[in-house]
Amino acid sequence: MNRCLELASKGSGKVSPNPLVGCVIVYQNKIIGEGFHQKYGGNHAEVNAINSVKNQELLAASILYVNLEPCSHFGKTPPCCELIVRKKIPKIVIGCADVSSKVNGSGVAFLKNHNLEVTQNVLNEKCKKLNIRFFHFQKTQIPYIILKWAQTKDGFIDKIREQNQKGINWITEKETQIIVHKWRSEEDAILVGRKTIENDNPELTVREYTGLNPLRIVIDSNLKLKLKHKVFNNDAPTVIVNNLLEKKTKNLTYLKIKKEDTIITLLTYLAQKNVMSIIIEGGAETINRFIELNFWNEARVILGNQVYQSGLKAPTINKRYSKLQTLNKDTIITYLND
């Protein structure tokens, strides 16, 4: 099952809103086939694993391991359970159940009804953790929310800026900045407020890492931002959340929302678009609003080695951290909102 999880993780950032799934086929204690779900709309892990077996006759005496309950319904691809039955694979080992309404036990029932031996809940917690975004989305129908910011040793997120002073005041090391781009590639969307765009002019892409760009979301209530900013380029679609205009152009969507309902209405809109996860990268005012409303699942705070002595105070999380990671001169602190 650990190998299934390794394979499944290779689909990170490419298969949403589907879950991450890996599959291994074993014959006489030897792996004879393996596969994973590689992209949304493509073959599921079980199909890729079965197709990778050179001698298909061995399947009738093999064990199929998969980290998530196989599907039994027609979606963008045919049901995996039907293929498993057709190939006469006698034993199936499953990591955890698929709680989505389209599966939710029907896969296991289908396999058992066809007299296959099914073992469930192998490395159950590890399997559920891998697909924490998927399970959260299925349960709540809102995206999994990650807050992210960098701060100095003395607790500041930015310097006090002179009038018209623009550009990023880097707090972290270059290697950490690449890690942040990796994080972006793993989520469906990324969000910042207007002041972050005005001050830093970020692109909000994964240009320092290999992967898909997330959907970019900018909160600009009164449409003060000019379209010359990098976030409005054609590298990825961008949603501009505002109080004035509902409009769609080639690469921009103007989403009109009442100011008092901005966050909850936005999250509902994203869920309708099958956006399963979002990373909030600033600024402090925007992040603090999510914290105040308790709309967050995870926070990643990067503690840099710099000291500002004065500036814009960083947000605070009143919880004990769950993980500490040192990366050169930086420290990544992770909090979970259990």
N, C-alpha and C positions, 0 to 999 in steps of 0.2 A: 504493500500500500504506500510505503514511503516513496517508491519509484513512481507510482501514479501521481503523487503530489508534486514531485519534481517535474514530471512531464506537464502536468496541468498548469504550473506556474509560468511555463513558456508562452502561454496564451494571454498573459497579463497585458491589459491595454488594447487588446485586439478583438476580443469576443463579446464585450458588453453589448446588450443587456443579458447575454447568456452567461452562465457560470463557467468557471475554470474547471476543466475536466481532463484527467489523464487516465489511460487504460493500459493494462499489461496482461498479456496472455502467457500462461505457463503450462508447459507440457513436461511431465516427469521432472519437476523441480528446475526446469530450465526455461528462461524467457525465450519464446519463439516469435513474439510479436508485441509491438507497443505503438501507441499513438496518443495524440492529444487534440483537443479542439483548437484549431489554429486561427480561425477568423469567423466573425459573425456571418451566418448564412452558409458556411462551409460544412464539410463532414464533421459529425460528432466524433469524440475520441474513440468510442467503441468501433465505429466504422473504420477509422484509420488504422486501429490496432489489428482488426480482423483482416483488412486488406494487406497488411504488412507481412502476414504469415505466408511463407513460401509454399509449404505443403498444407493445403487446406484440409486434407483428410485428418490431420492431427487435431483439429479443433474439436472433434467429437470425443476426444479423451483429454481435454484441457480444462484449465481453470481460468476464468476471466476475472481480473481484479479491476475495479473502477472506484474512484473516490466519491462519486455521486450516483444516486439511483438512476438507472437508465430510463429514457423517455419511452412512453408507449403511445404517443399521439403523433399525428402528422402536423409538422410546422413548416419551416423552410426546407426540412429534410424529412425522409421517412422515419418511422419509429425504430429506435435501436433495438428494442426488445424483440421485434419481429425478426430482425436479422440474426440476433443471438439464437433464437429458437430455430430459425431456418438452418443455421450452421450446426445445430445440435450440440452446442457447448453445454455440458452437463452441470457444471458448477459455477456459480457467480458469487463473488465476494464484494460487498459494497461498503464503502466508508461511512456515508451518511445519507439520510433520506433527502429527497428533493421536495421542499415544502411549497413549491409553486402550485397554483391551482390546477394547472394542466397535468401535473404528475401526482404529487402528494400521495404516494403509496400505490398508485395504479401500476407503476412499472414492476414493483416487487410482486404485486398480485398477478400480473400477466405472466411473469416468469414461473411463479409457483403453480399457476393453473395449467401450465404446460409441463408440469412435473420436473422442473429444474430445481436443483438444490441451491438455496439462497442463504448466504451468511451475511448478516448486517452489522453495522456499527463497529467496524474495525478501524481503529484510530479515529474514532468519531469526532472528538474535540479538535484534533488537528485538521480534519477534513472540513469541519464547519468554520474554523478560523480562516482557512484559505479563501473561502467564499463568503467572508463576513459582509461584504458589500451586497452581494446577491441576496443573502438571507435577510439582511436589514431592509432592503428594498421590498422584498416580497411581504414582509411583516408589516411595514409602516406605510408603504407607498410614497415615501419621500427619499431623496438621495442620502447616501452615507456621506457625512460632512466631516472634512478634515480641515482644521485651522492650522495655518503655518505662518510663522514669522521668525525673523532674526532679531536678536537684541544684544546690546553690549553687556559687558560684565556688570556695569552699574545700572542696568535696567532700562536702557533707552532704545527705541526702535529707529530713530532718525535724529539728525542734528537740528538745531534751530536754524532755519534757512533765512538768508537775506532775501529781500524782495527780488522776485524773478530768478532766484537761484534754482537751476534745474540740474537733473542728472542723479544717478544712483550714488548714495553714500554707502559703499560696500562695507559690511560688518564681518562677513565670512570669507573663508579661504576659497580659492578657485575650485578645489576638489569638492567642496561642499556645494558649491553652486551647480556642479554637474549632477550631484545627487538630487538636488531640487528638480532639475530637468527630468531625471528619471522618475521622480514622484509624479510630475505632471503627466508623463506618458502613461501612468497607471490609472489615471482618473478620467472620467468622461468630460468633466468641465472644470474650468478655473474661473474664479471671481475676484475682482478688485473694485474699489471705489474710485470716484472721480479724482480725488487728490493724489492717489498713487499714480494715475496716468499723467496728471499735470506735472508732478515732481520728478518721476523716474522715467517716464516714457517707455515702459516695458513692452515687449512683443507678446509675452505670455505663451511662448511656443516651447518646443523641446529641441531646439536647434543644437544644444550641446550634448544631445543623447539621441540614440536611434529609437524611433517610435512614432506613434500617431499624435498629432497635436490635439489637445482637448478643445472643446467648445469654449470660446472666450466670452465671459460675461462682465459687463461694466455697468456699475450703478452710477448713472448721471441724471439725477432727478429733473433738472431744468435744462438739459441738453447744452451745457456750457462748453463741452469739449469740441475741439476742431478735428475734422477728419484726417488731418495730416499726421496724427499720432500713429505710432507703429502698430498699435493694437487693432487698428482698422484696416490693415493691409489685407492682401488676399491669401495669406498663408494658412488661415483657418477662419471658419465662420465666427461672427461676433454678434452677441445679443446686447443691445443697449437698453437697460432698464430705466424708464423715465416716467414722468407724470404727465407728459404733454402729447406724445405722438405714437400712433400705431401704424407701422409701415414696414415693408420688406423690400430690400433691394437685392442685388446679386449676392453680396456677401454679408450684408448687415440686416439684422432684424431689430426694429424698434418695438420694444414691448412696453405698452402703457399700463402702469399699475398705480393705484392710489398710494400715496406716500406712506400712510399709516399701515398699509397691508403689504408693503414691499416684500419682505422676506418670505412670509408664509405663502403669498400668492406666487412668488417666483419659484419656490420649491415645488408647489403643485404643478406649475407650468412645466418644470423640468421633468417631473415624474411622468407627465403625459407624453413627453418626448422620449421616454425611456432612458433618461439620464440617471444612471444608477449611483454615481458618486461625483463629488465636487470638492475641490481644494480651494479654500479661501486664503488668499495671499496678502490681504491688506486693503486699506491701511488699518491703523489702530482703531479708528472710529468704527469701521465696518466690522472688524473682528470682535470688538467689544459688544457690538449690537447682537451678534450671534451668541456670544457668551451670556449676555443678559437674558436673552430669550431661551437659553438652554437648548439651542439648536446646534449641537455639535456632538460628534461621536469620538473624535480623536483630535489631539492637538500635538503638533510637532514644533517645538521651540528650539531654534538654533542659537546657542550661546557663543558669541564670538569672543575674541581675545582683546577687543578694543575697549577703551573707556572714553566716554564723551563728557562726563561731569554734568552736562545739562543737555536738554533736548526734549523730544517727544517721548513720553513715557510709554513703555511697552504694555500690552495687556497682561493680565495676571489670571492664573488658573488656581482656584482654591481647592486643589486636590493633590494627593501624593502622586508623584510620577510613577509610571509603570516600567520605564526603561531608560537607561542612560547609555549613550554611545559616543566614544571619543573619536574624532577624525582630525588628525593633525592638531591644530590649535583650537579647533571648534568642538563643542559638545552638543549633541542632539538629545533633547529631553522629550520623551513621549508621554502624554497623558491620555487616559481612556475615560470616557464619560459613561461608566457602567450604570 
